[in-house]
Amino acid sequence: MRIAIAATGKSKDVAQYLPNNFKVLGRTLDNTGTIIVGVDDHGWSLDKYVIPRLGSALIHCEEVFEINGLNLTQLELNLKLQHAAEPKKKRGRAPALSITETEEVRNAWRENDLLWQRYRAYAHKYDKPHHLTVSDLAIRFRVSEGVINDVINHEGAYKA
């Protein structure tokens, strides 16, 4: 992890010059600089890319190795050790709809399909049913049409 302070420039101006592996953390306590945090990745390094790039915009930036006697390298090592000791959480995408909502979508689609089949077979006996669309269901359940299509086709529908 690398930390730097951009002594001049607004936070949003500094952020415009940073690659994806570096972020603006915020302003310094005395509000005179912008704190930049990130990791070197494939040539997108603090000393070889970020500082010169900010310099080209006349934004002065320096790497910080110590804050009020706190060695940042040792702090980073301690954080890595703590992180390695923590149990890994299983990651997975949450379903876009609950089980009951999924069944509601399927039932609404199935019922509408049955109404249309009955109407086509006996058009002279029944009124024309409402044409239920995927868009109607997407609006009703506040999800994308793709999620509704996945549910109707009995595929997994997950949040992005």
C-alpha positions as CSV (number, residue, x, y, z in Angstrom):
1,M,0.0,0.0,0.0
2,R,1.3,3.4,-0.9
3,I,0.2,6.7,0.6
4,A,0.8,10.2,-0.8
5,I,-0.3,13.7,-0.1
6,A,-1.1,16.0,-3.0
7,A,-0.4,19.4,-1.5
8,T,-2.2,21.4,-4.2
9,G,-5.5,20.9,-6.0
10,K,-9.0,19.9,-5.1
11,S,-9.8,16.3,-4.4
12,K,-11.9,15.8,-7.5
13,D,-9.1,17.4,-9.7
14,V,-6.6,15.0,-8.2
15,A,-8.9,12.0,-8.7
16,Q,-9.1,12.7,-12.4
17,Y,-5.4,12.0,-12.8
18,L,-5.3,8.7,-10.9
19,P,-5.3,5.2,-12.4
20,N,-7.8,2.7,-11.1
21,N,-5.4,1.2,-8.6
22,F,-5.2,4.5,-6.7
23,K,-8.0,6.4,-5.0
24,V,-8.5,9.7,-3.2
25,L,-9.1,8.9,0.5
26,G,-10.1,12.4,1.5
27,R,-8.6,15.7,2.6
28,T,-5.9,16.1,5.3
29,L,-7.1,17.2,8.8
30,D,-5.9,20.8,8.2
31,N,-7.6,20.7,4.7
32,T,-4.4,21.7,3.0
33,G,-3.9,18.5,0.9
34,T,-5.5,15.4,-0.6
35,I,-4.7,11.9,0.7
36,I,-4.1,9.4,-2.1
37,V,-4.0,5.6,-1.3
38,G,-3.3,2.7,-3.6
39,V,-1.1,-0.2,-4.7
40,D,1.5,-0.4,-7.5
41,D,0.1,-2.6,-10.3
42,H,1.7,-3.4,-13.7
43,G,3.6,-0.2,-14.1
44,W,0.9,2.0,-12.6
45,S,3.1,3.0,-9.6
46,L,3.1,5.9,-7.3
47,D,6.6,7.1,-8.0
48,K,6.8,6.3,-11.7
49,Y,3.3,7.2,-12.8
50,V,1.0,9.0,-10.3
51,I,3.4,11.6,-9.0
52,P,4.7,12.6,-12.5
53,R,1.2,12.6,-13.9
54,L,0.0,14.9,-11.1
55,G,3.1,17.1,-11.6
56,S,2.1,17.5,-15.3
57,A,-1.1,19.2,-14.0
58,L,1.0,21.3,-11.6
59,I,-0.3,19.4,-8.6
60,H,2.6,18.8,-6.2
61,C,2.5,15.4,-4.6
62,E,4.8,13.5,-2.2
63,E,4.8,10.0,-0.9
64,V,4.3,9.6,2.9
65,F,6.3,7.1,4.9
66,E,5.5,8.2,8.4
67,I,2.8,10.1,10.1
68,N,3.4,11.5,13.6
69,G,6.1,8.8,14.3
70,L,3.8,6.0,13.0
71,N,5.7,3.8,10.5
72,L,3.2,3.2,7.7
73,T,5.2,0.2,6.4
74,Q,4.8,-1.6,9.8
75,L,1.1,-0.6,10.0
76,E,0.5,-2.1,6.6
77,L,2.3,-5.3,7.6
78,N,0.1,-5.5,10.8
79,L,-3.0,-5.0,8.7
80,K,-2.0,-7.7,6.3
81,L,-1.4,-10.1,9.1
82,Q,-4.8,-9.3,10.7
83,H,-6.5,-9.8,7.3
84,A,-4.8,-13.1,6.7
85,A,-5.9,-14.4,10.1
86,E,-9.6,-13.5,9.5
87,P,-11.7,-16.4,8.1
88,K,-12.6,-15.9,4.4
89,K,-16.3,-15.1,3.9
90,K,-18.1,-17.0,1.2
91,R,-19.0,-14.6,-1.6
92,G,-21.9,-15.1,-3.9
93,R,-24.4,-13.0,-5.5
94,A,-27.7,-12.6,-3.8
95,P,-30.9,-13.6,-5.6
96,A,-32.6,-10.7,-7.3
97,L,-36.0,-11.8,-6.1
98,S,-37.0,-13.7,-3.0
99,I,-38.5,-17.2,-3.4
100,T,-42.0,-15.9,-2.9
101,E,-41.5,-13.1,-5.5
102,T,-40.0,-15.6,-7.9
103,E,-43.1,-17.8,-7.5
104,E,-45.4,-14.7,-7.9
105,V,-43.7,-13.9,-11.2
106,R,-44.0,-17.5,-12.5
107,N,-47.6,-17.8,-11.4
108,A,-48.6,-14.4,-12.9
109,W,-47.0,-15.4,-16.2
110,R,-48.5,-18.9,-16.1
111,E,-52.0,-17.5,-15.3
112,N,-51.8,-15.0,-18.1
113,D,-50.7,-17.7,-20.5
114,L,-53.7,-19.9,-19.5
115,L,-56.1,-16.9,-20.0
116,W,-54.8,-16.3,-23.5
117,Q,-55.0,-20.0,-24.3
118,R,-58.6,-20.1,-23.1
119,Y,-59.4,-16.9,-25.1
120,R,-57.9,-18.3,-28.3
121,A,-59.9,-21.5,-28.0
122,Y,-63.2,-19.9,-27.0
123,A,-62.9,-16.3,-28.2
124,H,-66.7,-16.0,-28.5
125,K,-67.2,-16.8,-24.8
126,Y,-64.5,-14.8,-23.0
127,D,-63.3,-11.2,-23.0
128,K,-59.9,-10.5,-24.3
129,P,-57.4,-10.7,-21.4
130,H,-54.8,-8.1,-20.5
131,H,-51.6,-8.8,-22.4
132,L,-49.0,-9.2,-19.5
133,T,-45.5,-8.3,-20.7
134,V,-42.1,-8.8,-19.2
135,S,-41.9,-5.0,-18.8
136,D,-45.1,-5.1,-16.6
137,L,-43.5,-7.6,-14.3
138,A,-40.1,-5.8,-14.2
139,I,-41.8,-2.6,-13.1
140,R,-44.0,-4.4,-10.6
141,F,-41.1,-6.1,-8.9
142,R,-38.5,-3.3,-9.5
143,V,-36.0,-5.5,-11.3
144,S,-34.6,-5.6,-14.9
145,E,-36.4,-7.4,-17.7
146,G,-33.5,-9.8,-17.9
147,V,-34.2,-10.9,-14.3
148,I,-37.8,-11.5,-15.2
149,N,-36.9,-13.5,-18.3
150,D,-34.5,-15.6,-16.2
151,V,-37.2,-16.4,-13.7
152,I,-39.8,-17.2,-16.3
153,N,-37.3,-19.5,-18.1
154,H,-36.4,-21.1,-14.7
155,E,-32.8,-19.9,-14.8
156,G,-31.0,-18.4,-11.9
157,A,-31.6,-14.6,-11.5
158,Y,-29.1,-12.8,-9.4
159,K,-28.3,-9.2,-8.5
160,A,-25.4,-7.7,-10.4
